[in-house]
Amino acid sequence: SVSTFVLFHNPVSLLLGLRQTRGGSQAASLWIAGRRVEEAMVALRKVAPDAPGCPERLNAATEAVYKYFVQRELNGLMDSKDAIEHYGIGPEVLAGLGKMTQPS
Protein backbone atom coordinates (compact mmCIF):
# COMPACT_ATOMS: atom_id res chain seq x y z
CA SER A 1 0.00 0.00 0.00
CA VAL A 2 1.31 3.43 -0.97
CA SER A 3 0.83 6.14 1.63
CA THR A 4 -1.24 9.23 0.91
CA PHE A 5 1.90 11.33 1.46
CA VAL A 6 3.78 9.54 -1.33
CA LEU A 7 0.81 9.77 -3.68
CA PHE A 8 0.28 13.45 -2.97
CA HIS A 9 3.92 14.42 -3.37
CA ASN A 10 4.38 12.35 -6.49
CA PRO A 11 1.77 13.62 -8.96
CA VAL A 12 2.63 10.91 -11.48
CA SER A 13 1.85 8.16 -8.97
CA LEU A 14 -1.31 9.95 -7.92
CA LEU A 15 -2.49 10.35 -11.50
CA LEU A 16 -1.65 6.74 -12.39
CA GLY A 17 -3.42 5.46 -9.31
CA LEU A 18 -6.52 7.51 -9.99
CA ARG A 19 -6.48 6.60 -13.67
CA GLN A 20 -6.51 2.91 -12.74
CA THR A 21 -9.25 3.22 -10.13
CA ARG A 22 -11.40 6.18 -11.13
CA GLY A 23 -10.70 7.05 -14.73
CA GLY A 24 -8.51 9.57 -16.44
CA SER A 25 -10.96 12.47 -16.38
CA GLN A 26 -11.15 12.53 -12.58
CA ALA A 27 -7.36 12.39 -12.31
CA ALA A 28 -7.03 15.21 -14.81
CA SER A 29 -9.63 17.30 -12.96
CA LEU A 30 -7.75 16.88 -9.69
CA TRP A 31 -4.44 17.82 -11.32
CA ILE A 32 -5.97 20.93 -12.95
CA ALA A 33 -7.57 21.99 -9.66
CA GLY A 34 -4.20 21.58 -7.92
CA ARG A 35 -2.48 23.74 -10.52
CA ARG A 36 -5.10 26.44 -10.00
CA VAL A 37 -4.48 26.39 -6.26
CA GLU A 38 -0.76 26.67 -6.88
CA GLU A 39 -1.23 29.65 -9.22
CA ALA A 40 -3.68 31.38 -6.89
CA MET A 41 -1.40 30.96 -3.88
CA VAL A 42 1.57 32.37 -5.80
CA ALA A 43 -0.52 35.36 -6.89
CA LEU A 44 -1.72 35.93 -3.31
CA ARG A 45 1.82 35.84 -1.92
CA LYS A 46 2.91 38.55 -4.39
CA VAL A 47 0.78 41.24 -2.74
CA ALA A 48 0.95 42.78 0.70
CA PRO A 49 -2.07 42.03 2.92
CA ASP A 50 -3.09 45.69 2.84
CA ALA A 51 -2.53 46.16 -0.92
CA PRO A 52 -5.52 47.16 -3.08
CA GLY A 53 -5.58 43.88 -5.03
CA CYS A 54 -5.28 41.60 -2.03
CA PRO A 55 -8.99 40.97 -1.35
CA GLU A 56 -9.57 39.83 -4.93
CA ARG A 57 -6.55 37.54 -4.84
CA LEU A 58 -7.62 36.17 -1.47
CA ASN A 59 -11.08 35.42 -2.86
CA ALA A 60 -9.55 33.74 -5.93
CA ALA A 61 -7.28 31.61 -3.72
CA THR A 62 -10.18 30.64 -1.47
CA GLU A 63 -12.31 29.63 -4.45
CA ALA A 64 -9.47 27.62 -5.99
CA VAL A 65 -8.82 25.80 -2.70
CA TYR A 66 -12.54 25.08 -2.27
CA LYS A 67 -12.77 23.53 -5.74
CA TYR A 68 -9.57 21.55 -5.15
CA PHE A 69 -10.84 20.15 -1.86
CA VAL A 70 -14.09 19.10 -3.56
CA GLN A 71 -12.10 17.30 -6.28
CA ARG A 72 -9.99 15.56 -3.64
CA GLU A 73 -13.08 14.38 -1.81
CA LEU A 74 -14.68 13.14 -5.03
CA ASN A 75 -11.56 11.03 -5.49
CA GLY A 76 -11.70 9.63 -1.97
CA LEU A 77 -8.95 11.83 -0.52
CA MET A 78 -10.62 13.16 2.62
CA ASP A 79 -7.64 14.39 4.63
CA SER A 80 -6.38 17.73 3.28
CA LYS A 81 -3.54 18.30 5.77
CA ASP A 82 -0.88 17.30 3.23
CA ALA A 83 -2.42 19.59 0.60
CA ILE A 84 -2.56 22.52 3.01
CA GLU A 85 1.13 22.07 3.80
CA HIS A 86 2.20 21.37 0.21
CA TYR A 87 0.52 24.46 -1.26
CA GLY A 88 1.17 26.65 1.78
CA ILE A 89 -2.52 27.39 2.21
CA GLY A 90 -2.68 29.96 4.98
CA PRO A 91 -5.28 30.45 7.69
CA GLU A 92 -6.73 33.48 5.89
CA VAL A 93 -7.62 31.25 2.93
CA LEU A 94 -8.94 28.42 5.11
CA ALA A 95 -11.07 30.90 7.08
CA GLY A 96 -12.62 32.02 3.82
CA LEU A 97 -13.79 28.47 3.09
CA GLY A 98 -16.37 28.79 5.85
CA LYS A 99 -17.76 31.90 4.17
CA MET A 100 -18.10 30.30 0.72
CA THR A 101 -21.65 30.25 -0.59
CA GLN A 102 -21.44 29.25 -4.22
CA PRO A 103 -18.20 29.50 -6.20
CA SER A 104 -18.42 30.87 -9.72
MIZAKE-22587 format. One record per residue: residue in one letter; residue number from 1; x, y, z of N, C-alpha, C, O in turn; chain. Coordinates in steps of 0.02 Angstrom, whole numbers, always signed. Atoms other than C-alpha are relative to their C-alpha. Example, Ala and Ser with C-alpha at 12.3 -4.5 7.8 and 13.67 -1.06 7.14 Angstrom:
2
   type   seq      n.u      n.v      n.w     ca.u     ca.v     ca.w      c.u      c.v      c.w      o.u      o.v      o.w   mol
      A     1      +45      -59       +0     +615     -225     +390      +45      +60       +0      +97      +59      +33     A
      S     2      -42      -59       -3     +684      -53     +357      -39      +55      +37      -14     +110      +45     A
***
This chain:
104
   type   seq      n.u      n.v      n.w     ca.u     ca.v     ca.w      c.u      c.v      c.w      o.u      o.v      o.w   mol
      S     1      +42      -60       +0       +0       +0       +0      +44      +62       +0      +92      +68      +39     A
      V     2      -38      -62       +4      +66     +171      -48      -34      +52      +44      -95      +60      +42     A
      S     3      +29      -49      -46      +42     +307      +82      -28      +60      -38       -7      +74      -94     A
      T     4      +29      -60      +30      -62     +461      +45      +54      +53      -11      +52      +89      -60     A
      F     5      -54      -49       +7      +95     +566      +73      +38      -11      -65      +51      +36     -102     A
      V     6      -38      +16      +60     +189     +477      -66      -42      +16      -62      -17      +46     -109     A
      L     7      +44      -14      +57      +40     +488     -184       -7      +75      -11       -4      +98      -68     A
      F     8      +10      -71       +7      +14     +672     -148      +63      +35      -26      +58      +80      -68     A
      H     9      -62      -34      +19     +196     +721     -169      +31      -28      -63      +82       -3      -86     A
      N    10      -22      +26      +64     +219     +617     -324      -60       +1      -47      -96      -48      -52     A
      P    11      +59       -7      +42      +89     +681     -448       -8      -55      -52      -64      -74      -69     A
      V    12       +5      +53      +49     +131     +546     -574      -31      -62      +31      -75      -93       +2     A
      S    13      +29      +58      -35      +93     +408     -448      -74      +12      +15     -116      -33       +7     A
      L    14      +70      -17      -15      -66     +497     -396      -42       -6      -63      -95      -37      -61     A
      L    15      +39       +3      +62     -125     +517     -575       -7      -71      -26      -61      -90      -49     A
      L    16       +5      +70      +23      -83     +337     -620      -48      -40      +44      -88      -80      +19     A
      G    17      +45      +35      -45     -171     +273     -466      -73      +18      -12     -116      -26      -13     A
      L    18      +68      -21      +13     -326     +376     -499      -24      -24      -69      -82      -43      -77     A
      R    19      +18      +23      +67     -324     +330     -683      -21      -73       +2      -69      -93      -31     A
      Q    20      +15      +72       -4     -325     +145     -637      -66      -11      +38     -103      -57      +21     A
      T    21      +58      +13      -42     -463     +161     -507      -60      +43      -16     -117      +20       -6     A
      R    22      +56      -46       +9     -570     +309     -557      -10      +25      -71      -63      +50      -88     A
      G    23       +5      -25      +68     -535     +352     -736      +42      +63       -9      +52     +101      +37     A
      G    24      -45      -55      +16     -426     +479     -822      -29      +69      +10       +7     +115      +27     A
      S    25      +28      -67       -5     -548     +623     -819       +0      +26      +72      +11      +85      +83     A
      Q    26       -2      -21      -70     -557     +626     -629      +71      +18      +21      +82      +66      +58     A
      A    27      -70      -14      -16     -368     +619     -615      +20      +67      -31      +54     +108       +2     A
      A    28      -17      -62      +33     -351     +760     -740      -33      +59      +35       -2     +112      +43     A
      S    29      +36      -54      -36     -482     +865     -648      +36      +18      +65      +41      +76      +83     A
      L    30      -36      -12      -62     -387     +844     -485      +65      +36      -13      +83      +82      +23     A
      W    31      -64      -32      +17     -222     +891     -566      -12      +73      -19      +25     +117       +3     A
      I    32      +15      -68      +21     -299    +1046     -647      -19      +43      +60       +4     +100      +66     A
      A    33      +20      -37      -60     -379    +1099     -483      +61      +16      +43      +66      +70      +72     A
      G    34      -61      -12      -38     -210    +1079     -396      +43      +54      -30      +72      +95       +6     A
      R    35      -39      -53      +34     -124    +1187     -526      -31      +69      +13       +4     +118      +21     A
      R    36      +34      -64      -12     -255    +1322     -500      +12      +25      +71      +20      +84      +83     A
      V    37      -17      -19      -69     -224    +1319     -313      +71      +28       +2      +84      +80      +32     A
      E    38      -70      -22       +2      -38    +1334     -344       +6      +70      -29      +40     +113       +0     A
      E    39       -3      -65      +32      -61    +1482     -461      -32      +54      +43       -5     +109      +49     A
      A    40      +34      -48      -43     -184    +1569     -344      +41      +17      +62      +42      +74      +84     A
      M    41      -40      -13      -60      -70    +1548     -194      +61      +42      -17      +81      +85      +22     A
      V    42      -57      -40      +22      +79    +1618     -290      -23      +73      -10      +11     +119      +12     A
      A    43      +26      -68      +11      -26    +1768     -344      -15      +35      +66       -2      +95      +73     A
      L    44      +16      -30      -66      -86    +1797     -165      +63      +20      +37      +64      +73      +69     A
      R    45      -62      -15      -35      +91    +1792      -96      +37      +61      -29      +80      +90       +3     A
      K    46      -34      -56      +33     +145    +1927     -219      -25      +69      +22       +6     +119       +5     A
      V    47      +27      -64      -22      +39    +2062     -137       +2       +5      +76       -5      -45     +111     A
      A    48       +2      -12      -72      +47    +2139      +35      -72       -7      +24     -118       +8      -14     A
      P    49      +68       +8      -25     -103    +2102     +146      -44      +62       -4     -105      +57       -8     A
      D    50      +39      -63       +3     -155    +2285     +142       +0      +32      -70      -24      +88      -78     A
      A    51       -2      -26      +69     -127    +2308      -46      -70       +0      -30     -112      -41      -11     A
      P    52      +67       -5      +31     -276    +2358     -154      -24      -65      -32      -84      -80      -29     A
      G    53      +22      +61      +35     -279    +2194     -252       -4      -62      +44      -24     -115      +20     A
      C    54       -2      +58      -43     -264    +2080     -102      -68      -34      +11      -72      -95       +6     A
      P    55      +65      +35      -10     -450    +2048      -68      -22      -42      -59      -49      -97      -50     A
      E    56      +19      +38      +59     -479    +1992     -246      +43      -63       -6      +18     -117      -24     A
      R    57      -44      +58       +4     -328    +1877     -242      -15      -50      +56      -11     -111      +46     A
      L    58      +20      +44      -55     -381    +1808      -73      -64      -38      -19      -69      -98       -7     A
      N    59      +62      +34      +22     -554    +1771     -143      +14      -53      -53      -14     -107      -52     A
      A    60      -18      +48      +53     -477    +1687     -296      +34      -61      +29      +20     -118       +9     A
      A    61      -34      +57      -32     -364    +1580     -186      -50      -43      +39      -46     -104      +36     A
      T    62      +50      +37      -39     -509    +1532      -73      -44      -42      -46      -58     -100      -31     A
      E    63      +42      +38      +47     -616    +1481     -222      +39      -58      -31      +12     -113      -39     A
      A    64      -41      +53      +29     -473    +1381     -299       +9      -57      +50       +5     -116      +32     A
      V    65      -10      +51      -52     -441    +1290     -135      -65      -38      +12      -64      -99      +19     A
      Y    66      +65      +33       -9     -627    +1254     -113      -12      -52      -56      -29     -109      -41     A
      K    67      +10      +46      +56     -638    +1176     -287      +48      -58       +2      +30     -115      -14     A
      Y    68      -50      +53       -6     -478    +1078     -258      -21      -50      +54      -17     -111      +43     A
      F    69      +21      +44      -54     -542    +1008      -93      -60      -43      -22      -63     -102       -5     A
      V    70      +56      +39      +26     -704     +955     -178      +24      -55      -46       +2     -112      -41     A
      Q    71      -28      +51      +45     -605     +865     -314      +35      -55      +39      +28     -114      +22     A
      R    72      -34      +51      -41     -499     +778     -182      -52      -47      +31      -43     -108      +30     A
      E    73      +50      +41      -33     -654     +719      -90      -36      -45      -50      -52     -103      -34     A
      L    74      +32      +42      +51     -734     +657     -251      +44      -59      -19      +19     -111      -43     A
      N    75      -47      +53      +16     -578     +552     -275      +19      -41      +62      +67      -80      +61     A
      G    76      -11      +40      -60     -585     +481      -99      +56      +24      +45      +76      -11      +92     A
      L    77      -54      -28      -41     -448     +592      -26      -30      +49      +50      -38     +109      +35     A
      M    78      +37      -41      -49     -531     +658     +131      +44      +44      +44      +22      +97      +65     A
      D    79      -44      -38      -44     -382     +720     +231      +40      +50      -41      +78      +30      -85     A
      S    80      -32      -52      +40     -319     +886     +164      +62      +30      +33      +91      +78       +8     A
      K    81      -58      -28      -35     -177     +915     +288      +62       +3      -44      +98      +53      -43     A
      D    82      -58       +0      +45      -44     +865     +161       -6      +54      -53      +43      +87      -69     A
      A    83      +11      -51      +52     -121     +979      +30      +10      +70      +28      +41     +113       -4     A
      I    84       -7      -66      -32     -128    +1126     +150      +74      +16       +9      +96      +72       -4     A
      E    85      -72      -10       -9      +56    +1103     +190      +36       +8      -67      +78      +53      -75     A
      H    86      -34       +0      +64     +110    +1068      +11       -9      +68      -36      +40      +96      -62     A
      Y    87      +14      -62      +36      +26    +1223      -63      +10      +62      +44       +5     +118      +19     A
      G    88       -9      -58      -45      +58    +1333      +89      -64      +39       +8      -63     +101       +8     A
      I    89      +65      -32       -7     -126    +1369     +111       -5      +29      +70       -6       -8     +119     A
      G    90       +0      -34      -64     -134    +1498     +249      -68       +2      +34     -119      -13       +3     A
      P    91      +63       -3      -39     -264    +1523     +385      -50      +49      -29     -111      +39      -22     A
      E    92      +46      -49      +28     -336    +1674     +295      -41      -31      -58      -98      -13      -69     A
      V    93      +35      +35      +55     -381    +1562     +146      -48      -51      +30     -105      -56       +9     A
      L    94      +42      +51      -32     -447    +1421     +256      -60      +31      +34     -115       +3      +33     A
      A    95      +55      -35      -33     -553    +1545     +354      -53      +20      -51     -113      +19      -36     A
      G    96      +47      -19      +52     -631    +1601     +191      -43      -58      -24      -97      -47      -51     A
      L    97      +39      +58      +22     -690    +1424     +154      -66       -5      +37     -117      -26       +9     A
      G    98      +61       +0      -40     -818    +1440     +293      -50      +52      -23     -109      +48       -6     A
      K    99      +44      -54      +24     -888    +1595     +208      -25      -13      -71      -66      +25      -97     A
      M   100      +18      +14      +70     -905    +1515      +36      -75      -15       -4     -102      -52      +37     A
      T   101      +70      +16      +12    -1082    +1513      -30       -6      -43      -62      -28     -100      -60     A
      Q   102       +3      +37      +62    -1072    +1462     -211      +54      +27      -46      +48      +83      -71     A
      P   103      -54      -25      +42     -910    +1475     -310      -24      +10      -72      -71      -23      -95     A
      S   104      +20      -13      +69     -921    +1543     -486      +30      -51      -46      +19      -48     -107     A
***
